[in-house]
């Protein structure tokens, strides 16, 4: 499902105009992004948890040349599914 289709589904389920649903989806995504930028977590009970994980610097290999390269440390956004979400998918 693409973002536009997601907005359409939110509008249909929420009984709202597409523009209102689009604004709501954007607000949710912006809030998640801003919270993760600050290094905080978002826990939605039953759905899951959005968090930032730290990946340490390491060495890797270029698969074409076999040359060793340095991969810098990075903060990676992560999602951990909650119990209710896992059960509903299975």
LUMDORO-879463 format. One record per residue: residue in three letters; z, x, y of N, C-alpha, C, O in turn. Coordinates in steps of 0.05 Angstrom, whole numbers, plus 5000, padded with zeros to 4 digits. Layout:
% LUMDORO-879463
ALAZXYZXYZXYZXY ...
***
This chain:
% LUMDORO-879463
UNK500050174977500050005000500050185025501650375027 UNK498250125043498050275068499850135089500849915085 UNK500250285111502150185132501249905142502949735146 UNK498649865146497749605157498349385137499149165145 UNK497949435111498549235091501549185090502448955085 UNK503149395094506049365094506949185118508649015114 UNK505749235141506349075165505648775159507148595166 UNK503348735147502548455140504548325121505148095125 UNK505548475101507448365082510148305096511348105090 UNK510948475114513448435129513148185147514948015148 UNK510848155159510347915176510447665160511647465168 UNK509247665136509147435119511947355109512747125109 UNK513447565099516147505088518147435110519947275105 UNK517747555134519647505155518947265173520447185190 UNK516647145168515746915184515446985213516346835231 UNK514147205218513747295246510847375251509347405232 UNK510247415276507547505283507147785274509047935271 UNK504647865270503948135262504948345282505848555274 UNK504748285308505548475328508548515327509548745330 UNK510148305322513048335319513748495295515548665296 UNK512348445273512848595248512148885252513549065242 UNK509948935266509149215271511249365287511849595282 UNK512249225308514349345324516849395308518149605312 UNK517549215290519949245274519649485254521449645251 UNK517349505242516849725223516849985238518150185229 UNK515650005261515650245277518550325285519250555284 UNK520150125293522950175300524450285277526050475280 UNK524050175253525450275229524650565223526350735219 UNK522050615223521050885217522051085238522751315231 UNK521951015264522951195285525851245282526751475286 UNK527451045275530351085271530951265248532651445250 UNK529551235226529851405203529151695211530651885205 UNK526851735224526051995232528052125251528752365247 UNK528951985271530852095291533452175278534652375284 UNK534352005259536852055245536652305228538452475227 UNK534452335214534052565197533752825213534553035205 UNK532452805237532153035254534853145263535253385265 UNK536852965266539553045274541053155250543253265254 UNK539953135226541353235202543153035189544653105171 UNK543152785199544852575187543352435164540952475160 UNK544952285149543852125127543751835134545351735151 UNK542051685121541951395123542351285095540851335077 UNK544451115091544950995066544550695068545950565084 UNK542750585053542250295051543150215024541750245004 UNK545550095023546850024997544949854980543849654990 UNK544549944955542849794937539949894938538449854919 UNK539150004961536350094964536150394959534650484942 UNK537650544974537550834971538650984995539750865013 UNK538251244994539251425015537051615024535751735008 UNK536751625050534951815063536652055072538752015085 UNK535852295065537352535072535552775076533152765070 UNK536652985087535253235091536353445072538753485071 UNK534653575057535453785039534354055050532154065061 UNK535954255047535154525057533854675034535054705012 UNK531454775038530054935019530155225029529155285050 UNK531355395014531655675022529055825021527155745008 UNK528956045036526556215036526156345008528156394994 UNK523756375001523156494974520456634974518956604994 UNK519956774953517256894950515656734931516656634911 UNK513056714937511156574919508756744915508556974925 UNK506856634901504356784896501956604904501956364900 UNK500056744917497556604923496056574896495456784884 UNK495456334888494156294862491356414860490456484838 UNK489956444882487256564881487256864878485756974863 UNK489056994894489057284894491257414879491157644872 UNK493357254873495657374859497557524878499557634870 UNK496857524904498357664924501057524928501257284929 UNK503157684932505857574938505957494967505057634985 UNK507057244972507257144999510157055003511556984985 UNK511057065028513656975036513556685044511956615062 UNK515156515032515256235040517856195055519956245045 UNK517656115081520056095098521855865089520955675076 UNK524355875097526255665093525355415108524055435129 UNK526055185098525154935111527154705105528454705084 UNK527254515123528754275119526754065108524654025120 UNK527453945086525653755073526853475072529053445063 UNK525353275083526452995081526352915051524552985036 UNK528352755044528552675016529552385014530852295033 UNK528852254993529851984988530951964960529652064941 UNK533351854957534651824932534951524927536451394942 UNK533551414907533551124902536351034893537751164878 UNK537050794902539650674894539350524868537150484858 UNK541650454857541750324830540150064829538550024810 UNK540449894849539049634849535949674850534549534837 UNK535049864866532149924868531150034841529049944832 UNK532650214829531850324803531650104782529650094767 UNK533649924782533649704762531349514767530149414748 UNK530749454792528549264798525849374790524049224784 UNK525449634792522949754785522549774755520349744744 UNK524749814741524649834712525049554701525049524676 
***
